Amino acid sequence: NGRQRKWLLPYWCRYNPNEPVRVTKDLNWEGARDFNTDIFIRRGQTLRINNRLHLPDRGVIYVDPGARLLLGPGAIIHSDCGGAWGGIKIGVTDSGYRGEVVVDDGAILLNEQK
């Protein structure tokens, strides 16, 4: 919760691209999460986010061709480190096969790098 979080050292601001989160099965995220790395959603898998998600400055969500990212009405994606997170990158094959991102009207994307 927010009161506990303010007492923690913000390790989530130390971007580490060498240990990404790999989504290799369908997942539903409901509780608040802080990551210091990128997120890769692999082909054939779905990640449903319906919570607050912190990514570090330059941290990216990659959606592979054939993967799905679903942002529910409770989704808030942001960087709490003073800069901008790297956004959502959708993979596309040469034949046009692509990842899918579905964003609910209530989902919020804050300080996303443009």
SVG drawing of the C-alpha trace seen along z (x, -y; Angstrom):
<svg xmlns="http://www.w3.org/2000/svg" viewBox="-14 -14 36 34">
<polyline fill="none" stroke="black" stroke-width="0.4" points="0.0,0.0 1.1,-3.6 1.9,-4.3 4.4,-1.4 5.9,-2.2 7.1,-5.6 9.4,-4.0 11.1,-1.7 14.3,-2.5 13.2,-3.1 15.2,-0.2 12.5,-0.2 14.1,-3.4 17.4,-1.6 16.7,-0.4 18.1,3.0 17.5,4.2 19.5,7.4 16.7,9.2 13.4,8.6 10.1,10.0 9.1,12.6 5.4,13.5 5.4,17.1 1.8,18.0 -1.5,16.2 -1.4,13.9 -3.8,11.6 -2.2,8.8 -4.5,7.3 -2.2,6.0 0.2,3.0 3.6,3.8 6.9,2.1 9.5,3.3 12.9,2.0 13.1,3.7 11.2,4.3 8.3,6.7 8.1,9.1 4.8,10.8 5.6,13.9 3.7,15.2 0.5,17.0 0.3,15.4 -2.0,12.8 -1.2,10.4 -4.2,8.7 -3.3,5.6 -5.9,4.1 -3.7,2.4 -1.0,-0.2 2.2,0.8 5.4,-1.2 8.1,-0.9 11.4,-2.7 12.5,-5.5 13.0,-3.9 11.3,-0.6 9.2,0.8 6.3,3.3 7.0,5.5 4.1,7.3 5.4,10.1 3.5,11.0 0.6,13.2 0.7,12.0 -2.0,9.9 -1.9,7.1 -5.2,6.2 -5.4,3.0 -8.5,3.1 -10.4,0.1 -8.1,0.2 -4.8,0.2 -2.5,-2.7 0.9,-2.5 3.5,-5.1 7.1,-5.8 7.5,-7.2 11.2,-8.1 10.9,-11.6 11.2,-10.7 9.2,-8.8 8.8,-5.1 9.4,-3.7 5.9,-2.9 4.3,0.1 6.1,1.7 4.0,4.0 5.9,6.6 5.1,7.2 6.4,10.0 7.3,9.4 3.9,11.0 2.0,8.5 1.2,10.8 1.3,8.6 0.8,8.3 -2.5,7.0 -3.1,4.3 -6.7,3.7 -7.1,0.6 -10.2,0.0 -11.5,-3.5 -10.8,-3.7 -7.1,-2.6 -4.5,-5.4 -1.1,-5.7 1.0,-8.4 4.3,-10.0 4.8,-7.6 7.7,-8.4 6.5,-9.6"/>
</svg>
